[in-house]
Amino acid sequence: MSVAPQTGPQTAASPLPALKLRNVWVEYGDKVVLERVNLDIDEGAFVSVVGPSGAGKSSLLRLVLGQDTPSRGSILLDNTPLKPGCTPDRGVVFQRYSVFSHLTVLGNTIFGLECADAPLSARLFGSARRRAVDEAKEMLDAVGLGDSLNLYPAQMSGGMQQRLAIAQALIKRPRILLLDEPFGALDPGIRADMHALITRLWREYSLTIIMVTHDIQEAFSLGTRVLTLDKTRVDPHAPNRYGATVIYDLSLDRKIAHEAQLAAGQVSEVDGENAPETSPTSSSVNDSITIDKIDNN
């Protein structure tokens, strides 16, 4: 049976899908990692991706990043085939801090601009460097590291290093931010601070975010939509014969409506702090979640 691409709830004011995956498969030899993935992801969505280990969550991120290409199917960005390779319109943050130990906070953040504007020397001079420094300082202020410009990674806590990794990912102003379990190694208190930070940056920079996580509560508290990847077919004699696909697509309608009100100025972020959270254990879950169970058989 053919499977229609899964989208969030569509209204007259709904954004058009920015990213489209059509019958995407990922295969390595005889091993099938993903199969028959069909998705539409709207501009400005915050999509959380959950599922068991080995269900292809990180593989899905690598496809969107352009690091890998699908074995079958197509991926479209603005109805144009996604080009292989990492480009400035997509940024990524990993669980392990992707920072350079020999560079300061400011040097780590400027490095992306230097590589883009001076690919041979990775150095900027004169007015070009001054502009890059000003841009990096603005980004570091946004992630809460404005007072730590001259620190080295070894002098920073895990939370500070992850803030730096986020600044690195956003310095080129990507449209799509990919998060691969970025907060899994952080203590609960620091993780809560990082949740508030990424939510604020998502709104302020009008990002489309796709986040992989094993934390169900994190998926529901941050996302406007939650996808579950898993296998629908299993062959005990050939465990790699079938791949994972999207088996549940949960749209958090109340949160989407609240974000629309924020964007329209109908409510403030202070009001949002008192708004009920949507979570898998919420007593109002039936009023705030639209669940699409996808039959791929």
SULRAJO-V167457 format. One record per backbone hydrogen bond with DSSP energy under -1.0 kcal/mol. CO is the residue of the C=O (numbers start at 1). NH is the residue of the N-H. E is the energy in kcal/mol with one decimal. If there is no record, write none. Layout:
co	nh	e
CO	NH	E
CO	NH	E
This chain:
co	nh	e
6	40	-2.9
11	14	-1.4
16	43	-1.4
18	78	-2.5
19	41	-2.9
20	76	-2.9
21	39	-1.9
22	74	-1.9
24	37	-1.8
25	71	-2.2
25	72	-1.2
26	33	-2.8
26	34	-1.4
28	31	-2.1
31	28	-3.0
33	244	-2.6
34	26	-2.2
37	24	-2.3
38	6	-1.5
39	21	-3.0
41	18	-2.1
41	19	-2.1
42	45	-1.7
45	209	-2.5
46	224	-2.9
46	225	-1.4
47	211	-3.1
48	227	-3.2
49	213	-2.2
50	229	-2.6
52	55	-1.5
56	60	-2.1
57	61	-1.6
58	62	-2.4
59	63	-1.8
60	64	-1.9
61	65	-2.7
62	66	-1.2
62	67	-1.5
62	68	-1.6
66	85	-3.1
72	25	-2.1
74	22	-2.8
75	82	-3.0
76	20	-2.7
77	80	-1.1
80	77	-3.0
87	90	-2.0
89	175	-1.2
89	176	-2.2
91	178	-2.9
93	180	-2.8
97	99	-1.5
100	103	-1.4
104	108	-2.9
105	109	-1.8
106	110	-2.5
107	111	-1.5
110	114	-2.4
111	115	-2.5
112	116	-1.6
113	117	-2.6
114	118	-2.6
118	122	-3.2
125	128	-1.1
126	130	-2.0
127	131	-2.4
128	132	-2.0
129	133	-2.8
130	134	-2.4
131	135	-2.3
132	136	-2.6
133	137	-2.7
134	138	-2.0
135	139	-2.0
136	140	-2.8
137	141	-2.3
138	142	-1.7
139	143	-1.5
140	145	-3.4
141	144	-1.0
145	148	-1.8
148	151	-1.4
149	106	-2.4
151	105	-1.8
152	155	-2.2
153	156	-1.9
157	161	-2.3
158	162	-2.0
159	163	-1.9
160	164	-2.1
161	165	-2.2
162	166	-2.0
163	167	-2.2
164	168	-2.5
165	169	-1.9
166	170	-1.8
167	171	-1.4
170	173	-2.5
175	208	-2.5
176	91	-2.6
177	210	-2.1
178	93	-2.4
179	212	-3.3
183	186	-1.4
187	191	-2.9
188	192	-2.1
189	193	-1.5
190	194	-2.2
191	195	-2.2
192	196	-2.0
193	197	-2.1
194	198	-2.8
195	199	-2.0
196	200	-2.0
197	201	-2.6
198	202	-2.2
199	203	-1.8
200	204	-2.9
201	205	-2.6
202	207	-1.6
208	177	-2.7
209	47	-3.3
210	179	-2.6
211	49	-3.3
212	181	-2.3
215	219	-2.3
216	220	-2.1
217	221	-2.5
218	222	-2.0
219	223	-1.8
224	252	-2.1
225	48	-3.1
226	250	-3.2
227	50	-2.9
228	247	-2.7
228	248	-1.1
230	245	-2.5
235	238	-1.4
238	241	-2.2
240	32	-2.4
244	35	-2.5
245	230	-2.1
247	294	-1.7
248	228	-2.3
249	292	-2.2
250	226	-3.0
251	253	-1.6
251	290	-2.8
252	256	-2.3
253	257	-2.5
254	258	-2.2
255	259	-2.5
256	260	-2.0
257	261	-2.0
258	262	-2.3
259	263	-2.4
260	264	-1.7
261	266	-2.4
262	265	-1.1
268	272	-1.7
269	273	-1.3
271	274	-1.1
279	282	-1.5
282	285	-1.3
284	287	-1.6
285	289	-1.0
290	251	-2.9
292	249	-1.8
